[in-house]
């Protein structure tokens, strides 16, 4: 992938808090970030996307309308990137647009990302590459995570390290000299934290972990959450999403402790959920790469200083944002989808069978010409 090109990557993750976009130059020794922009997810669109994670009346039409609204938001991010970098649409080789995951059931042979890539190509006048996950699932893989190949290209080192993405779901890439790349989802990152905070404070997320800091994690509830979910004990390859870790998942478990929880404050549950995220990450790394020397962190969870402290405490090794390696934490996933779009243009198989469990490497994505 040495052909000099400008590409745009767009990512709206499981947290549904907004769209991250980057403009990247490929062709040198390392991808060069030229511009970075993000826009918040409008509240009505966010509510609809979250609602579409479950079946409901009129869901096909609602999904189509949400897809077009999301494509329009994507187009606004693209315009912001072009203006910031001072380049024209004609200069961009392609846009890599992930779409919004609303169902992820690879064990049933499908994954569903809402998107309207043809509309995005029409609005921007730029080729769009989308639908990155479905070919891997068709080949028997999980379709996720897809970013470990990019993590390896950007963050390989002489000693074992992990790259941790904290979105709605947490995923980790384990890198070590002379060993195959390992990558998988570890469980919820911000997803349960955001939902509990919204329910009890009305705020969209727990800024800097302040709400969790006002409570105290409860070891009994924490240990029950860890022990009660069989998925956490599965060996890689594995991936997950809102299909499993959602409000009902948490409420069912807390219901088993109704009497006990009366003595707890909502902020104690918030603190427990924050610790739960950190423990699931730490347990996954301990089970699969105990010699990991350090953990580089990217994604929205980097901004939660309380979660970062819990990670440091549970992991007992250096925990640093990817900014320290010259890649802004909030830009990593969007850059990964620009990188995947570049791989598609060069027909390079970018999926890692050792990560997803697919039958072999596949070229990922589908082209929507401008």
Secondary structure, 3 states (H helix, E strand, C coil): CCCCEEEEEEECCCCCCEEEEEEEEECCCCCEEEEEEEEECCHHHHHHHHHCCCCCCCHHHHHHHHHHHHHHHHHHHHHHHHHHHCCCHHHCCEEEECCEEEEEEHHHCEEEEECCHHHHHHHHCCCEEECCCHHHHHCCCCCCCCCHHHHHHHHCCCCCEEEEEECCEEEEEEECCCCCCEEEEEEECCHHHHHHHHHHHCCCCCHHHHHHHCCCCCHHHHHHHHHHCHHHHCCCCCCCCCCCCCHHHHHHHHHCCHHHHCCCCHHHHHHHHHHHHHHHHHHHHHHHCCCCCEEEEECHHHHCHHHHHHHHHHHCCEEEEHHHHCCCHHHHHHHHHHHHHHHHHCCCCCCCHHHHCCCCCCCCCEEECC
